[in-house]
Amino acid sequence: MDYSTDFETKISTLENHKLHFIAIGGSAMHNLAIALHNKGYIVSGSDDAIFEPSKSRLEKKGILPAEMGWFPEKITSNIEAIILGMHAKADNPELLKAQELGLKIYSYPEFLYEQSKNKTRVVIGGSHGKTTITSMILHVMHFHNINVDYMVGAQLEGFDTMVHLTEENDFIVLEGDEYLSSPIDRRPKFHLYQPNIALISGIAWDHINVFPTYKNYVEQFEIFIKMITNGGILIYNEDDLEVKKVCEAAANPIRKLPYFTPNYKVENGITLLETSEGDMPIEVFGAHNLNNLAGAKWICQNMGVDEDAFYEAIASFKGASKRLEKFAESKSKVAFKDFAHSPSKVAATTKAVKEQFPNRKLIACLELHTYSSLNAEFLKEYEGALAFADLAVVFYSPDAVKIKQLEEVTYEQIANAFNREDLIIYTNPNDFKAFLFEQNLENTALLLMSSGNYGGLNFDDVKNLIE
C-alpha cells in the first residue's frame, strides 16, 4: 500500500460515511471511535473481548458491538474505511474480507495523520515521559481556553476522551508511540505523523520483542527526526546523552531547541520550581517530571503560550493517570501508582518519591508485566533500578510469561538482575497482597509500579490501608 498517495476520497470528507473498527475495544481504538462518532461519522466495530471502561463508554455512545467475535459479513463494499487495531491478527476474518473487497485499510496512527493533514502537527516522542508531557501541554491549553485537537495515552482530568478531532482547530497534539502501527503495518506509530513540531524526551531501550537490539531501537528515533517537515522544529532533552547525540547529528533542515531539567528544591514535601518570578510551588515532583515540564514549556511557547502564562497554568497540573498518581494520603501515609516498567523509568520514579519524602520509609513494588520486563536477557537492565527504595518488592506472574510465550523467568534470574540482596520476590497474587496488607504503613510512602494490577489487586482496598 502506498501510504503517501493522495487518495481520491479524502478522509476529511468522510463525515456521515461509514467507518468500521477491527478491534474497537482497545484503549486507543475505542477513544478514536468515540471521537469520530462525535464528529459525525457512522461508526461500527468488532472485537473478541471488550473490558471496562471501554465497554461502558462505547455503550453510552451506541457503538458497542452487539456480540463479541469477528463477523466478516459486517464488512461490505459501502464501508469507506477500515481502521485496524494492533489487537487484531493478520489473518483476522474481517480484515481478510476487507482486503478481498479492496477497501481502504488504515492503521490507527495513519488515520490520525489523514485527519490532521491540514493542521500543525505537534508530536511528543520518547521512551518515557511522552504521556506526561502531552498531558501537561493539554492542561495548559485547556487552562487558557485554547482549543486543540489531540491524542494522548491516558485519561485526563477535565477531558472526556483521550482523542479529540475537529475540522476547525489549527493544532493537533499527538503522543508519538514507537510501537508498531498495526498487524499489517510494522512501522512505529510515530513515523506516520510527519510532525511540524516534534519533541524527544528520552531514549532507553524498550519493546525488545520488536526491536531486538539497542541500535535498532535508536534507529527508530533517527527515522522519526527525518520525518519532521522541512523548516519544522525539534525540541529535545539534552540531559539524555543518547537523545542529544541523535538530535545533534540530524542533518535535515529543521530548527533544534534543547531543554534541560530546571532548578528546583523540595521543602516539607512541596516541590518549588525556580522561575524568573521566584520559587513557585507545583503539584508534580521528581527530576524526571521537572524535565518533562521544561519540554512542555518549549512546546507551549511554540504554540503561542508565553512563559508566564505557561507557569500560571502548570502550577495546577496534578499529573496524568497512573503517572506518579497519588491515589491515597493521610497524615503520615501516602500511596502512588505509576505505569513505570522500563528500568530507567522505575529508577527515576523511585528516586523521585524518596526525594519528595526523604524521612519516610519507601516501599516500592514493581510488577514485571511487559514483554521486555519478562525477558530473561533484558532483566539485567534493571540493576540498581530499585536502589532508592527502603523495601523493594518485585511481583511477576509465571502465567503471564506463558501467555506471552516467553522463556520461563526464574526467581534466581530476577534476584541476580536487580543485584539487591534484600529484594523480596512474589509470584503468587495472594501472597503479594497478604504481604502488602501486613505492613505497618505509618510514616511510609507506598509506590506501586505496574502496567497491570499485580494479578488482581484492588486499589480501593489499598486506599483503605492509607486513609
ChimeraX attribute file (.defattr): number of C-alpha atoms within 10 A of each C-alpha:
attribute: neighborCount
match mode: 1-to-1
recipient: residues
	/A:1	7
	/A:2	6
	/A:3	9
	/A:4	7
	/A:5	7
	/A:6	9
	/A:7	11
	/A:8	6
	/A:9	9
	/A:10	10
	/A:11	18
	/A:12	13
	/A:13	9
	/A:14	15
	/A:15	14
	/A:16	13
	/A:17	15
	/A:18	15
	/A:19	22
	/A:20	23
	/A:21	25
	/A:22	27
	/A:23	24
	/A:24	32
	/A:25	28
	/A:26	20
	/A:27	17
	/A:28	19
	/A:29	25
	/A:30	27
	/A:31	25
	/A:32	24
	/A:33	26
	/A:34	24
	/A:35	20
	/A:36	20
	/A:37	19
	/A:38	15
	/A:39	15
	/A:40	13
	/A:41	17
	/A:42	18
	/A:43	20
	/A:44	20
	/A:45	25
	/A:46	25
	/A:47	21
	/A:48	15
	/A:49	13
	/A:50	20
	/A:51	10
	/A:52	10
	/A:53	12
	/A:54	19
	/A:55	18
	/A:56	13
	/A:57	17
	/A:58	20
	/A:59	12
	/A:60	11
	/A:61	12
	/A:62	14
	/A:63	20
	/A:64	23
	/A:65	18
	/A:66	10
	/A:67	11
	/A:68	12
	/A:69	12
	/A:70	18
	/A:71	17
	/A:72	15
	/A:73	9
	/A:74	15
	/A:75	20
	/A:76	14
	/A:77	12
	/A:78	10
	/A:79	18
	/A:80	16
	/A:81	20
	/A:82	25
	/A:83	24
	/A:84	30
	/A:85	25
	/A:86	19
	/A:87	16
	/A:88	21
	/A:89	15
	/A:90	14
	/A:91	11
	/A:92	16
	/A:93	17
	/A:94	23
	/A:95	24
	/A:96	14
	/A:97	19
	/A:98	21
	/A:99	14
	/A:100	9
	/A:101	12
	/A:102	10
	/A:103	18
	/A:104	14
	/A:105	20
	/A:106	21
	/A:107	24
	/A:108	21
	/A:109	25
	/A:110	22
	/A:111	19
	/A:112	21
	/A:113	20
	/A:114	17
	/A:115	19
	/A:116	24
	/A:117	14
	/A:118	15
	/A:119	19
	/A:120	17
	/A:121	24
	/A:122	26
	/A:123	28
	/A:124	29
	/A:125	27
	/A:126	22
	/A:127	21
	/A:128	22
	/A:129	22
	/A:130	26
	/A:131	24
	/A:132	25
	/A:133	28
	/A:134	28
	/A:135	28
	/A:136	26
	/A:137	24
	/A:138	25
	/A:139	24
	/A:140	24
	/A:141	21
	/A:142	15
	/A:143	17
	/A:144	14
	/A:145	9
	/A:146	14
	/A:147	15
	/A:148	18
	/A:149	21
	/A:150	25
	/A:151	26
	/A:152	26
	/A:153	21
	/A:154	20
	/A:155	17
	/A:156	18
	/A:157	14
	/A:158	10
	/A:159	12
	/A:160	11
	/A:161	20
	/A:162	20
	/A:163	25
	/A:164	21
	/A:165	19
	/A:166	18
	/A:167	12
	/A:168	11
	/A:169	16
	/A:170	14
	/A:171	19
	/A:172	25
	/A:173	27
	/A:174	27
	/A:175	25
	/A:176	30
	/A:177	22
	/A:178	20
	/A:179	18
	/A:180	19
	/A:181	23
	/A:182	23
	/A:183	17
	/A:184	18
	/A:185	16
	/A:186	12
	/A:187	15
	/A:188	20
	/A:189	21
	/A:190	28
	/A:191	24
	/A:192	22
	/A:193	25
	/A:194	22
	/A:195	30
	/A:196	20
	/A:197	23
	/A:198	27
	/A:199	28
	/A:200	29
	/A:201	26
	/A:202	24
	/A:203	22
	/A:204	17
	/A:205	21
	/A:206	25
	/A:207	18
	/A:208	17
	/A:209	12
	/A:210	15
	/A:211	16
	/A:212	13
	/A:213	13
	/A:214	13
	/A:215	10
	/A:216	13
	/A:217	20
	/A:218	18
	/A:219	13
	/A:220	18
	/A:221	24
	/A:222	15
	/A:223	14
	/A:224	23
	/A:225	26
	/A:226	18
	/A:227	19
	/A:228	24
	/A:229	17
	/A:230	14
	/A:231	12
	/A:232	17
	/A:233	22
	/A:234	22
	/A:235	22
	/A:236	27
	/A:237	25
	/A:238	20
	/A:239	15
	/A:240	15
	/A:241	12
	/A:242	15
	/A:243	23
	/A:244	17
	/A:245	11
	/A:246	17
	/A:247	22
	/A:248	13
	/A:249	10
	/A:250	15
	/A:251	9
	/A:252	14
	/A:253	13
	/A:254	18
	/A:255	12
	/A:256	15
	/A:257	16
	/A:258	19
	/A:259	19
	/A:260	17
	/A:261	17
	/A:262	14
	/A:263	13
	/A:264	17
	/A:265	17
	/A:266	16
	/A:267	10
	/A:268	8
	/A:269	14
	/A:270	16
	/A:271	21
	/A:272	19
	/A:273	19
	/A:274	14
	/A:275	14
	/A:276	8
	/A:277	8
	/A:278	9
	/A:279	14
	/A:280	16
	/A:281	18
	/A:282	17
	/A:283	13
	/A:284	24
	/A:285	25
	/A:286	22
	/A:287	19
	/A:288	19
	/A:289	21
	/A:290	20
	/A:291	20
	/A:292	26
	/A:293	25
	/A:294	18
	/A:295	29
	/A:296	28
	/A:297	23
	/A:298	21
	/A:299	26
	/A:300	19
	/A:301	13
	/A:302	14
	/A:303	16
	/A:304	11
	/A:305	18
	/A:306	13
	/A:307	14
	/A:308	11
	/A:309	17
	/A:310	23
	/A:311	19
	/A:312	13
	/A:313	17
	/A:314	21
	/A:315	15
	/A:316	15
	/A:317	17
	/A:318	20
	/A:319	22
	/A:320	23
	/A:321	20
	/A:322	20
	/A:323	21
	/A:324	27
	/A:325	18
	/A:326	18
	/A:327	16
	/A:328	19
	/A:329	16
	/A:330	13
	/A:331	9
	/A:332	13
	/A:333	18
	/A:334	24
	/A:335	25
	/A:336	20
	/A:337	21
	/A:338	22
	/A:339	20
	/A:340	24
	/A:341	22
	/A:342	21
	/A:343	22
	/A:344	19
	/A:345	20
	/A:346	23
	/A:347	20
	/A:348	18
	/A:349	28
	/A:350	27
	/A:351	22
	/A:352	19
	/A:353	25
	/A:354	21
	/A:355	19
	/A:356	19
	/A:357	20
	/A:358	15
	/A:359	12
	/A:360	20
	/A:361	18
	/A:362	25
	/A:363	25
	/A:364	25
	/A:365	25
	/A:366	24
	/A:367	26
	/A:368	26
	/A:369	21
	/A:370	20
	/A:371	18
	/A:372	20
	/A:373	22
	/A:374	23
	/A:375	18
	/A:376	16
	/A:377	14
	/A:378	16
	/A:379	20
	/A:380	18
	/A:381	15
	/A:382	20
	/A:383	17
	/A:384	16
	/A:385	23
	/A:386	27
	/A:387	17
	/A:388	20
	/A:389	21
	/A:390	16
	/A:391	16
	/A:392	22
	/A:393	21
	/A:394	21
	/A:395	22
	/A:396	25
	/A:397	19
	/A:398	15
	/A:399	12
	/A:400	17
	/A:401	19
	/A:402	12
	/A:403	9
	/A:404	12
	/A:405	10
	/A:406	15
	/A:407	12
	/A:408	15
	/A:409	18
	/A:410	10
	/A:411	12
	/A:412	9
	/A:413	15
	/A:414	23
	/A:415	19
	/A:416	15
	/A:417	18
	/A:418	20
	/A:419	17
	/A:420	16
	/A:421	8
	/A:422	11
	/A:423	15
	/A:424	14
	/A:425	19
	/A:426	18
	/A:427	17
	/A:428	14
	/A:429	17
	/A:430	14
	/A:431	11
	/A:432	21
	/A:433	17
	/A:434	10
	/A:435	12
	/A:436	17
	/A:437	12
	/A:438	9
	/A:439	11
	/A:440	9
	/A:441	20
	/A:442	14
	/A:443	16
	/A:444	20
	/A:445	27
	/A:446	26
	/A:447	25
	/A:448	25
	/A:449	27
	/A:450	21
	/A:451	17
	/A:452	13
	/A:453	14
	/A:454	26
	/A:455	19
	/A:456	10
	/A:457	14
	/A:458	11
	/A:459	14
	/A:460	11
	/A:461	10
	/A:462	17
	/A:463	16
	/A:464	10
	/A:465	20
	/A:466	21
	/A:467	13
